[in-house]
Amino acid sequence: MTEMRSARRTTTVWPWWLPGVSPTLASLSHFLSLEPGASRESVNTATLEAALDLTGADLGNIQFHDPRAGGLRIGAQFGFGTAFLRHFEVVAGDEASVCGQALLKGAPMLVRDILRDPLIAGGSSLGVLLDADVRGVYSTPLLDRWGTLQGMLSVHRREPVADPVADHELLWPLAQRAAWLLHHAS
């Protein structure tokens, strides 16, 4: 699993020859520069960094589809502790989690406030999410153009989600490209 450290906010601006480029533009440029055949690790890391910078989310992860494990397994993450990573090590579609429901439905899933969502509030994930200081979650499946699940992208916020449309509009094209890159990853 790839862990992006707090350095993601202070990384050298890419491309180096454009002084003053914002971290958001830099991470998005890096993501867009990836080509088919890039490693899964580099695709996961670049996707997650761009997603967090675009949305302003505090935490996030990318899970890959692992049929042998029977669900989703974390491949890259930013900001989570051991308890969260252990609890969500493998997520199946029947679990009371946002990414599990997105997996089950094959569609993006938003929980604006985990304390007000009946699925999360009544499940085993609530305590783990609260301990990780998570209040809002948006998960979107990484489906390639043939509809094959490549993984799941999730962004987590420390506050309830204020604008539910923004995350979807920002992340949907990113998720589609990430799925295509993962389909062709080395």
N, C-alpha and C positions, 0 to 999 in steps of 0.2 A: 504494500500500500504506500502511496506517495503522500507525504505530509508536507503541505506548504506551510512554511513557518511565517512568522510575522514580517519577515523580510519582503514579502510580496508587495507591501506598501512602499518599500524603499528601494526596490530593485532599480538597477540602472535603466534609464529610459531607453526603450527600443523603438525605433532605430536610433542609434547613438548620434547620428548626424542631424537629427532634428531637435535642436535644443528647445526646451520649454514645452515639449509634448507632455500632455497630462498622462498620469498613470493609466487612466481609462483608455485613452487612445492608444497608448503603448501596448497594453495587454490585448486590446482588440486587434491591433495591427499584427502582433505576434501570432494570435490565433488564426487570423486570416492568411498569414504567410505559410501555415502548415500545408503540406502537400500529401497526396495519397502515398502510403508507404511509411509515413511517420510512425514512430513507436506509440503503442497504446499509452504508455506513461506520459509522453510529451503531449499527446492529444488530451488526455485527462487533465493534466496540470494546466495547460493553456486554456482549455475550456472553462475550468473552474475559476481560474484567475480572471478571465474576461467576464464571466457571469457575475462574480462578486463585485468587480469594478463597475460594470454597467448598472447593476441594480442597487448598489450601495448596501447590500446585505452584509451582515456581520460574520456569518458562518456559512459553510457549505460543504457538500460532498458530491462525488460522482461514484455511482455504483455500476458495476458491470454485471451483465446477465451470466449467471453460473448455473447451467442446467444440472450439473452434478450435485451442487449444494441445494438445489431446489428453489432458487430465488436470486436475489440481488446481493452482491458482496461489495463492500466499500473498496474502491480502487484509488481514490484521492480524496483528501479532506483538508479543511482549514478550520482551526479553532476548537476542535472537539477534544474532550478528555477521554481517558480510558473507559470510564463507565458507559459513556455514549457509544463509543466504538465497539465495546463488547456487546452491549444490548442490541445494536443494529448490525452486528457482524454479518448475518445472513437474514434477509427480509423476504418473506414469501407474500404472495398476493392476498392471502387471507388474514394478514395481520392488521391490527388496529394501528396503523401508521400511515402517514401521508404518502410516502413512497410506495408502501404496500398497496394502498388503494389506487394509486396511479398505475401501478403494475397490473392490478386486477382489471381496471377499466381500459387500460391502453390509452389513457388520455391524461393531460395535465390535471393536477389536483392542487387546490389552494385551501389552506386553513388560515383564515385571517387571525384568529385568536384561539390557541389550543385550549384555553380555559372555557371557551364557549362552544366548542365543537363536541357533539355527543359521542362521536367515535373515539376521539382522543381522550376526552375527559373521563370516559369510562374504561379506558384500557390501561395496559401495563406500561405504555410508552410515556404517559403523562409525567410521572416522577422523574424519569430520565431526561425528558425535554426540559422540565423546570430546573433541574440541577445543572443543565447545560446553558441555562439562561436563555432559552428559546421560547418565544411567544407566537411567532407566525412562521409558516412554512409554505413554500411553493415547490412542487416536484413536477417535472415533466419527463416523460419517457423519451429516450433517444432512439427513435425509430428511423431506420434508413428508408430510402425511397421505395423499397419493396415491402415495407411494413415489418421488417425483422427487428426485434428488440435488441439493441446493442448495449443498453444500459439505462441509467436514470440520473438526471441532474436535479439536485435539490439545493435551494438557497433558504437560509434560516435567518430570522430577524429576532433581535432582542425585544422588540416592541411589536404589538399587533400590526398587521399589514394595513397601511392606510389607503393605498391605491392598488386594488387587486388587478386592474387591467395592465398597469405598467410592467409588472414582472412578466406577464404572458407575452406582451408585445415585444419586449426586449429579448426574452429568452427563446421564443419559438424559433426564429431563424438561426440562432446560435445552436440550439439543440439539433436542428436538422443537419446543419453542416458538421457538427460533432459526430452525429450518427454515421454520416457518409464517410468521414475520416476514420472512424473506428472500424467500419466495415472493410476499409482498405488498409488498415494498420498492419504493421509488421510485427 
